[in-house]
Amino acid sequence: MRKLMEEYGQERYDEGYEKGIEKGYAEGANNEKWKIAKSLLTRNISPEDIAISTKLSIEEIKQLNLKN
């Protein structure tokens, strides 16, 4: 890490680190949406209602349903 900071500068390193954190949170939130959708499908909640709750598309939910 120190070499990266020296080569690209502290500011660019910090910017990249922050973007990495943001990307990690976004991926984690997306994974949570899928877990919730799968859980709701097992409770026989309609794909339309799941789409409203998770912001996933109905097509994405139907694909998840096919995997079960």
N, CA, C and O atoms as CSV, one atom per row, in Angstrom:
chain,resi,resn,atom,element,x,y,z
A,1,MET,N,N,0.814,-1.189,0.000
A,1,MET,CA,C,0.000,0.000,0.000
A,1,MET,C,C,0.859,1.256,0.000
A,1,MET,O,O,0.558,2.230,-0.689
A,2,ARG,N,N,1.900,1.221,0.757
A,2,ARG,CA,C,2.750,2.400,0.842
A,2,ARG,C,C,3.296,2.772,-0.526
A,2,ARG,O,O,3.384,3.949,-0.876
A,3,LYS,N,N,3.665,1.743,-1.303
A,3,LYS,CA,C,4.198,2.001,-2.639
A,3,LYS,C,C,3.131,2.654,-3.517
A,3,LYS,O,O,3.432,3.575,-4.276
A,4,LEU,N,N,1.895,2.185,-3.418
A,4,LEU,CA,C,0.806,2.803,-4.180
A,4,LEU,C,C,0.616,4.260,-3.788
A,4,LEU,O,O,0.425,5.118,-4.650
A,5,MET,N,N,0.668,4.541,-2.495
A,5,MET,CA,C,0.502,5.921,-2.035
A,5,MET,C,C,1.628,6.801,-2.555
A,5,MET,O,O,1.401,7.935,-2.976
A,6,GLU,N,N,2.840,6.267,-2.520
A,6,GLU,CA,C,3.976,7.053,-3.005
A,6,GLU,C,C,3.880,7.289,-4.506
A,6,GLU,O,O,4.185,8.378,-4.992
A,7,GLU,N,N,3.457,6.263,-5.236
A,7,GLU,CA,C,3.407,6.348,-6.686
A,7,GLU,C,C,2.264,7.234,-7.167
A,7,GLU,O,O,2.452,8.039,-8.079
A,8,TYR,N,N,1.113,7.102,-6.583
A,8,TYR,CA,C,-0.063,7.809,-7.079
A,8,TYR,C,C,-0.498,8.977,-6.201
A,8,TYR,O,O,-1.361,9.761,-6.597
A,9,GLY,N,N,0.075,9.097,-5.045
A,9,GLY,CA,C,-0.279,10.195,-4.156
A,9,GLY,C,C,-1.389,9.804,-3.201
A,9,GLY,O,O,-2.266,9.002,-3.525
A,10,GLN,N,N,-1.330,10.381,-2.041
A,10,GLN,CA,C,-2.288,10.062,-0.982
A,10,GLN,C,C,-3.723,10.356,-1.412
A,10,GLN,O,O,-4.629,9.576,-1.119
A,11,GLU,N,N,-3.934,11.466,-2.097
A,11,GLU,CA,C,-5.289,11.853,-2.496
A,11,GLU,C,C,-5.915,10.811,-3.419
A,11,GLU,O,O,-7.066,10.421,-3.222
A,12,ARG,N,N,-5.177,10.365,-4.409
A,12,ARG,CA,C,-5.704,9.358,-5.341
A,12,ARG,C,C,-5.909,8.029,-4.640
A,12,ARG,O,O,-6.866,7.311,-4.929
A,13,TYR,N,N,-5.005,7.697,-3.711
A,13,TYR,CA,C,-5.156,6.471,-2.942
A,13,TYR,C,C,-6.438,6.523,-2.120
A,13,TYR,O,O,-7.222,5.574,-2.116
A,14,ASP,N,N,-6.645,7.636,-1.427
A,14,ASP,CA,C,-7.853,7.796,-0.604
A,14,ASP,C,C,-9.117,7.714,-1.454
A,14,ASP,O,O,-10.108,7.102,-1.054
A,15,GLU,N,N,-9.072,8.336,-2.626
A,15,GLU,CA,C,-10.229,8.319,-3.531
A,15,GLU,C,C,-10.547,6.883,-3.957
A,15,GLU,O,O,-11.708,6.473,-3.958
A,16,GLY,N,N,-9.523,6.133,-4.313
A,16,GLY,CA,C,-9.724,4.741,-4.707
A,16,GLY,C,C,-10.239,3.890,-3.564
A,16,GLY,O,O,-11.085,3.018,-3.761
A,17,TYR,N,N,-9.730,4.141,-2.374
A,17,TYR,CA,C,-10.167,3.406,-1.187
A,17,TYR,C,C,-11.639,3.672,-0.921
A,17,TYR,O,O,-12.398,2.740,-0.655
A,18,GLU,N,N,-12.051,4.938,-0.991
A,18,GLU,CA,C,-13.451,5.298,-0.758
A,18,GLU,C,C,-14.365,4.668,-1.803
A,18,GLU,O,O,-15.450,4.189,-1.472
A,19,LYS,N,N,-13.936,4.665,-3.054
A,19,LYS,CA,C,-14.742,4.039,-4.106
A,19,LYS,C,C,-14.868,2.541,-3.863
A,19,LYS,O,O,-15.920,1.953,-4.114
A,20,GLY,N,N,-13.806,1.931,-3.380
A,20,GLY,CA,C,-13.850,0.509,-3.066
A,20,GLY,C,C,-14.838,0.208,-1.958
A,20,GLY,O,O,-15.574,-0.777,-2.025
A,21,ILE,N,N,-14.856,1.051,-0.940
A,21,ILE,CA,C,-15.801,0.895,0.165
A,21,ILE,C,C,-17.227,1.056,-0.349
A,21,ILE,O,O,-18.100,0.255,-0.016
A,22,GLU,N,N,-17.467,2.079,-1.154
A,22,GLU,CA,C,-18.802,2.314,-1.706
A,22,GLU,C,C,-19.253,1.130,-2.554
A,22,GLU,O,O,-20.403,0.698,-2.466
A,23,LYS,N,N,-18.353,0.612,-3.367
A,23,LYS,CA,C,-18.691,-0.534,-4.206
A,23,LYS,C,C,-19.023,-1.745,-3.338
A,23,LYS,O,O,-19.956,-2.490,-3.638
A,24,GLY,N,N,-18.279,-1.936,-2.291
A,24,GLY,CA,C,-18.538,-3.056,-1.381
A,24,GLY,C,C,-19.904,-2.951,-0.723
A,24,GLY,O,O,-20.627,-3.944,-0.628
A,25,TYR,N,N,-20.262,-1.755,-0.269
A,25,TYR,CA,C,-21.585,-1.565,0.322
A,25,TYR,C,C,-22.682,-1.813,-0.701
A,25,TYR,O,O,-23.690,-2.445,-0.385
A,26,ALA,N,N,-22.501,-1.327,-1.917
A,26,ALA,CA,C,-23.509,-1.509,-2.963
A,26,ALA,C,C,-23.693,-2.987,-3.292
A,26,ALA,O,O,-24.820,-3.454,-3.454
A,27,GLU,N,N,-22.588,-3.720,-3.390
A,27,GLU,CA,C,-22.680,-5.147,-3.676
A,27,GLU,C,C,-23.360,-5.882,-2.528
A,27,GLU,O,O,-24.161,-6.790,-2.752
A,28,GLY,N,N,-23.043,-5.492,-1.311
A,28,GLY,CA,C,-23.670,-6.114,-0.145
A,28,GLY,C,C,-25.170,-5.853,-0.116
A,28,GLY,O,O,-25.954,-6.748,0.197
A,29,ALA,N,N,-25.564,-4.640,-0.438
A,29,ALA,CA,C,-26.989,-4.304,-0.475
A,29,ALA,C,C,-27.691,-5.097,-1.570
A,29,ALA,O,O,-28.811,-5.569,-1.372
A,30,ASN,N,N,-27.051,-5.244,-2.710
A,30,ASN,CA,C,-27.649,-6.007,-3.804
A,30,ASN,C,C,-27.804,-7.477,-3.411
A,30,ASN,O,O,-28.831,-8.090,-3.701
A,31,ASN,N,N,-26.802,-8.036,-2.761
A,31,ASN,CA,C,-26.893,-9.425,-2.312
A,31,ASN,C,C,-28.032,-9.595,-1.316
A,31,ASN,O,O,-28.728,-10.610,-1.329
A,32,GLU,N,N,-28.219,-8.617,-0.466
A,32,GLU,CA,C,-29.298,-8.677,0.518
A,32,GLU,C,C,-30.661,-8.656,-0.176
A,32,GLU,O,O,-31.586,-9.342,0.260
A,33,LYS,N,N,-30.793,-7.882,-1.243
A,33,LYS,CA,C,-32.046,-7.864,-2.012
A,33,LYS,C,C,-32.390,-9.253,-2.512
A,33,LYS,O,O,-33.541,-9.682,-2.437
A,34,TRP,N,N,-31.384,-9.959,-3.025
A,34,TRP,CA,C,-31.608,-11.303,-3.554
A,34,TRP,C,C,-32.010,-12.263,-2.449
A,34,TRP,O,O,-32.886,-13.104,-2.651
A,35,LYS,N,N,-31.386,-12.153,-1.286
A,35,LYS,CA,C,-31.743,-13.020,-0.163
A,35,LYS,C,C,-33.185,-12.776,0.269
A,35,LYS,O,O,-33.935,-13.714,0.538
A,36,ILE,N,N,-33.555,-11.513,0.329
A,36,ILE,CA,C,-34.922,-11.160,0.722
A,36,ILE,C,C,-35.910,-11.679,-0.309
A,36,ILE,O,O,-36.938,-12.254,0.050
A,37,ALA,N,N,-35.610,-11.484,-1.577
A,37,ALA,CA,C,-36.496,-11.951,-2.641
A,37,ALA,C,C,-36.679,-13.467,-2.557
A,37,ALA,O,O,-37.798,-13.966,-2.679
A,38,LYS,N,N,-35.601,-14.188,-2.353
A,38,LYS,CA,C,-35.686,-15.641,-2.253
A,38,LYS,C,C,-36.539,-16.049,-1.054
A,38,LYS,O,O,-37.356,-16.964,-1.152
A,39,SER,N,N,-36.350,-15.384,0.053
A,39,SER,CA,C,-37.136,-15.672,1.253
A,39,SER,C,C,-38.621,-15.412,1.018
A,39,SER,O,O,-39.471,-16.206,1.422
A,40,LEU,N,N,-38.924,-14.298,0.366
A,40,LEU,CA,C,-40.321,-13.976,0.094
A,40,LEU,C,C,-40.945,-14.965,-0.883
A,40,LEU,O,O,-42.121,-15.302,-0.753
A,41,LEU,N,N,-40.176,-15.429,-1.851
A,41,LEU,CA,C,-40.689,-16.437,-2.787
A,41,LEU,C,C,-41.070,-17.722,-2.061
A,41,LEU,O,O,-42.077,-18.350,-2.388
A,42,THR,N,N,-40.265,-18.112,-1.078
A,42,THR,CA,C,-40.575,-19.339,-0.341
A,42,THR,C,C,-41.844,-19.181,0.492
A,42,THR,O,O,-42.446,-20.172,0.905
A,43,ARG,N,N,-42.251,-17.935,0.738
A,43,ARG,CA,C,-43.487,-17.664,1.479
A,43,ARG,C,C,-44.666,-17.416,0.539
A,43,ARG,O,O,-45.739,-16.982,0.958
A,44,ASN,N,N,-44.438,-17.702,-0.737
A,44,ASN,CA,C,-45.475,-17.559,-1.771
A,44,ASN,C,C,-45.975,-16.128,-1.944
A,44,ASN,O,O,-47.148,-15.900,-2.239
A,45,ILE,N,N,-45.075,-15.174,-1.756
A,45,ILE,CA,C,-45.391,-13.778,-2.045
A,45,ILE,C,C,-45.271,-13.588,-3.553
A,45,ILE,O,O,-44.370,-14.151,-4.176
A,46,SER,N,N,-46.151,-12.816,-4.138
A,46,SER,CA,C,-46.146,-12.654,-5.593
A,46,SER,C,C,-44.882,-11.933,-6.072
A,46,SER,O,O,-44.350,-11.071,-5.372
A,47,PRO,N,N,-44.407,-12.289,-7.267
A,47,PRO,CA,C,-43.239,-11.598,-7.828
A,47,PRO,C,C,-43.456,-10.088,-7.933
A,47,PRO,O,O,-42.513,-9.314,-7.772
A,48,GLU,N,N,-44.676,-9.674,-8.199
A,48,GLU,CA,C,-44.971,-8.234,-8.306
A,48,GLU,C,C,-44.748,-7.528,-6.973
A,48,GLU,O,O,-44.158,-6.448,-6.929
A,49,ASP,N,N,-45.221,-8.141,-5.881
A,49,ASP,CA,C,-45.030,-7.544,-4.557
A,49,ASP,C,C,-43.557,-7.555,-4.151
A,49,ASP,O,O,-43.075,-6.614,-3.522
A,50,ILE,N,N,-42.853,-8.614,-4.512
A,50,ILE,CA,C,-41.419,-8.693,-4.207
A,50,ILE,C,C,-40.667,-7.608,-4.969
A,50,ILE,O,O,-39.759,-6.981,-4.424
A,51,ALA,N,N,-41.042,-7.386,-6.225
A,51,ALA,CA,C,-40.388,-6.352,-7.035
A,51,ALA,C,C,-40.557,-4.983,-6.404
A,51,ALA,O,O,-39.622,-4.183,-6.387
A,52,ILE,N,N,-41.739,-4.712,-5.890
A,52,ILE,CA,C,-41.985,-3.418,-5.244
A,52,ILE,C,C,-41.106,-3.273,-4.003
A,52,ILE,O,O,-40.539,-2.208,-3.757
A,53,SER,N,N,-40.998,-4.338,-3.233
A,53,SER,CA,C,-40.246,-4.280,-1.978
A,53,SER,C,C,-38.738,-4.234,-2.176
A,53,SER,O,O,-38.033,-3.558,-1.427
A,54,THR,N,N,-38.242,-4.947,-3.176
A,54,THR,CA,C,-36.785,-5.078,-3.342
A,54,THR,C,C,-36.199,-4.213,-4.441
A,54,THR,O,O,-34.981,-4.045,-4.511
A,55,LYS,N,N,-37.041,-3.665,-5.296
A,55,LYS,CA,C,-36.598,-2.893,-6.465
A,55,LYS,C,C,-35.913,-3.769,-7.511
A,55,LYS,O,O,-35.250,-3.256,-8.414
A,56,LEU,N,N,-36.070,-5.094,-7.393
A,56,LEU,CA,C,-35.615,-6.004,-8.447
A,56,LEU,C,C,-36.704,-6.049,-9.502
A,56,LEU,O,O,-37.869,-5.785,-9.206
A,57,SER,N,N,-36.336,-6.381,-10.723
A,57,SER,CA,C,-37.348,-6.483,-11.770
A,57,SER,C,C,-38.108,-7.805,-11.616
A,57,SER,O,O,-37.612,-8.757,-11.014
A,58,ILE,N,N,-39.291,-7.838,-12.161
A,58,ILE,CA,C,-40.083,-9.066,-12.112
A,58,ILE,C,C,-39.351,-10.181,-12.850
A,58,ILE,O,O,-39.393,-11.337,-12.429
A,59,GLU,N,N,-38.684,-9.843,-13.943
A,59,GLU,CA,C,-37.902,-10.846,-14.679
A,59,GLU,C,C,-36.795,-11.434,-13.812
A,59,GLU,O,O,-36.574,-12.645,-13.828
A,60,GLU,N,N,-36.101,-10.592,-13.058
A,60,GLU,CA,C,-35.044,-11.088,-12.172
A,60,GLU,C,C,-35.620,-12.036,-11.130
A,60,GLU,O,O,-35.028,-13.071,-10.823
A,61,ILE,N,N,-36.767,-11.679,-10.595
A,61,ILE,CA,C,-37.408,-12.504,-9.580
A,61,ILE,C,C,-37.870,-13.825,-10.166
A,61,ILE,O,O,-37.724,-14.873,-9.536
A,62,LYS,N,N,-38.427,-13.781,-11.371
A,62,LYS,CA,C,-38.849,-15.017,-12.024
A,62,LYS,C,C,-37.660,-15.934,-12.291
A,62,LYS,O,O,-37.780,-17.153,-12.166
A,63,GLN,N,N,-36.518,-15.362,-12.658
A,63,GLN,CA,C,-35.311,-16.158,-12.866
A,63,GLN,C,C,-34.876,-16.817,-11.554
A,63,GLN,O,O,-34.452,-17.973,-11.544
A,64,LEU,N,N,-34.981,-16.090,-10.474
A,64,LEU,CA,C,-34.636,-16.633,-9.160
A,64,LEU,C,C,-35.586,-17.772,-8.810
A,64,LEU,O,O,-35.164,-18.784,-8.251
A,65,ASN,N,N,-36.854,-17.613,-9.133
A,65,ASN,CA,C,-37.853,-18.632,-8.875
A,65,ASN,C,C,-37.555,-19.909,-9.670
A,65,ASN,O,O,-37.798,-21.012,-9.180
A,66,LEU,N,N,-37.039,-19.765,-10.876
A,66,LEU,CA,C,-36.706,-20.919,-11.704
A,66,LEU,C,C,-35.525,-21.703,-11.145
A,66,LEU,O,O,-35.413,-22.909,-11.366
A,67,LYS,N,N,-34.648,-21.016,-10.422
A,67,LYS,CA,C,-33.462,-21.671,-9.854
A,67,LYS,C,C,-33.821,-22.562,-8.666
A,67,LYS,O,O,-33.054,-23.458,-8.312
A,68,ASN,N,N,-34.973,-22.327,-8.053
A,68,ASN,CA,C,-35.385,-23.117,-6.872
A,68,ASN,C,C,-35.977,-24.437,-7.259
A,68,ASN,O,O,-36.371,-25.215,-6.391
